[in-house]
Amino acid sequence: MSKKRILVVDDEPQICQLVKDLLEEAGYTATTAHSTDESAQKLKLGLPDLILLDVRLPTIGGLEFCRQIKQDIRTRKIPVIMLTVQDTETDKVIGLEVGADDYLTKPFGNRELLARIKAVFRRLEMHKTEGDAVMKIGPLEIDLDMHEVKNKGKDVLLTPKEFELLVSLAKNKNKALRREALMSAVWGYDYPGTLGTIDVHIRHLRKKLGDAGRYIKTLIGVGYRLDDKL
């Protein structure tokens, strides 16, 4: 089995080198970049299996670069873990809104970083081995293999987290799911951030689904439920 390739993007060369050494010692192949421009050039040469992306970067910044990655059909499936010195609820929500798969605050421990990376790869493998390739809920078609969603035959462009959230709801259709359960299912562990992150993603998901967003029901004081009928 080939080694997973990880691109480390940070404007501090020392941090890049330390993380690169840690990853290679853990069995990954790592490359580094110190700006979004350099990162974009490296993505043209080859796609990594995961990107560790610092928020504060020269040129356009990490958040906007993450947004661009997730909007580009060539790179949108690459998982992104954001790295930052910020530790506020707003920063975390913004990072997740632009499509980041996880969010890690500096300084972080080596074991925590490796655990987050393993959790992301584990979720990807779970999606690859799931049974039904296409799930149908009302007018929605969710293709697990292609990582695509259609509403009445028209493509719906979702971020990776929005897609995973919809899949989790669809697998438990007509069942109430608590926010804590959704957080664990989508992020792969008990995420230490606010459960309001789920509400933000649900709001964006409903908007993108258009009229089909009505199939997602809010259960006050509990969480959410995806019904297969209105």
N, C-alpha and C positions, 0 to 999 in steps of 0.2 A: 504494500500500500504506500503510495507517495505521501510525502510530508505535506501538511497543510501550510499554505503560504500566507503570511501576515505582513501587511504594510503598516509600518509605524510612522505616524506623521506628528512631529512636534518641532517647534522652532528652537528648542534647546538641544544641541548635539549630544550633550552628556546624558540627558534623559533617554534620547533615542538609542544611544549605544547600550545603556544599562538594560533597557527593555529588550533590545535586540539580543543581547547576551542571555538574558533570562529565557526568552522564547526558544532560542536555539538549544539551550541546555535542556529544555522541556520537550524537545523533539520536533519543533516547528522550523520552517524556513522563514527567515525574517529579512525584510529590506526596510530602509528608512528614507524619509523625505522631510525637509525642514520648512516647506511652504506649500500652499495649495497649488501653485504653479508647477512646482517640482512633482507634486503628487499626481497632477493631471498628466504630466509627461510619462510618468511611470505606469499609469493606468493604460496609456496608449500602447505601451510595450507588452503588457500582459496583465491579466486580472488576478488579484490575490483572492484567497478564500475568506479573508476577513480584514477589516481596516480598524486600527486603533488611531483615533483622530482627536487631536487636541482642539479645544474650542478657540483659543486665542492664537491665531496664525496670521502671518503677513498676507497682504493682498485682500482676498475676499472674506477671510475668516472661516473657522471650522464649521459653524452652523450653516452658513450659506453653501459651503462646499458639500456638506452632507445632503442638503436639499437637492443640489444639482446631481449628486450621485444617485439619489433615489428617484429622480425624475428621468434619468437617462436609461433607455431600455437596455443598453449594453451593461450597465453597472448596477442597476437598481436592486438586483438580488444579492449583492454583496453585503453581508452583515457589517454594521458599523457600531463600534463601542466608543462613545465620546469620553475624552479625558479633559478635566478642567480643575482649576483651583477653586472655582465657585462651588458653594454648597447651599444654594437656596432653592426653594421649591420652584420658583419661577424659571430658573435656569434649567432645572431638570425637565420641567414640562416642555419648555421650548425645544430642548434637545430631542425629546421623544416625539414632539409634534413634527419636526422636520424629517423624521424617519429613522432616527437612531435606534438601534436594537437594544442598547444598554447605555448606562451612564455611570462613570467611575470618577470619584473625586480624589484629587491629589492632596496630600500624599497617600498612596495606596500600598498595601502590602503585596508582596510577590504572590503569596498563596491566593489572595483575593482576586488578583488579576487573572491568574491561571484558571481559577474556578469560574469566573465570569466567561472566559473564552470557551472553556469546556461546555458550559451550559448552553451557549449559543450554538456550538457545533452539534450538541446532543439534540437540540430542538430541530435543527435542519435534518438530521438523520431520521428523526421520528416522522417528519413529514414525508420523507422519501419512501418509508416502509409502510405507510398507512394503506388500509384496504381499498375502499372505494375511491376511484380516481376523480369522480365528479359527484358532487352533492347538489341536490336541487331543493330549494326552499322558495315556495311561491314562484315569482318570476326570476329568481336568482339561480345562476349556475356557478358553482364554485369548483374550479378545476385544480386539484391538489398537485398534479404532475406539472402542469404548465404554470402554476401559481397565478392563475387568472380568475377574474370574476366578471360575469356578464349579467346585465339586467335587461330582460326582454331582448336578448341577443346583442346588446351593445356593451362594449368593453367598459369596465369601471376600474380606473387606475387607483390602486390602494398602496399605501406604504406597507412594508413587511409586517409591522406590528398591527396595523389595521386588518391586514389579511389574516394573521394568526388569531386575532380577536374574533373575527367573523367565523373562522373555522371552529374555534372553541365553542361559540354559541350554536353553530349549526350541528355540531356533533352531539349537543345536548338540547336539541330543539324541543320546545314545549316544556322545558324544565327551568326552574329558577336557579340562577347561578349567583352566588355572592361575589362581591367585588374581590374579596381575598382569594377566592378560587380562580377567578379570571386572571388576577395578577400572577398567581403561581403558575397557571397553565401557559400564559403568554410569555412571561419573563423567565420561567424555568426554575424559580425559587421565590422565597418570600422577599420581595423587593422592599428595601427599607424606606422608600420614598412614600409620598402621600397616595392614598387610594383615589384621590381626585384625578390622578393620571388616567385611570380607567374612564372616568366621566368625560374627560377631554377627548379621548380616542373614540368613545361612543358617539359623541357629538359630531366629530369629523366624519366618522363612518356613516352615520345617518345622512349627513349632507351629501356625501358622495354617492350613496345608494339611491338618492332621489326619492321617488314615491315608495320604493321598496324599503326605505328606512323605517317605515311605519311597522314593519314586522318585528322590529326590536322594541320590546316593551320595557319601560322602567318600573321597577318594583321598589317603591319608596321604603327606605330603611333596610333594604335587602341587597338588591343588585339589578340584574337584567335577565330577560328571557327572550329567546328568538322563537316566535310562533311560525308554524308553517301555513297558517291561514289567518286572514284578517278577521 
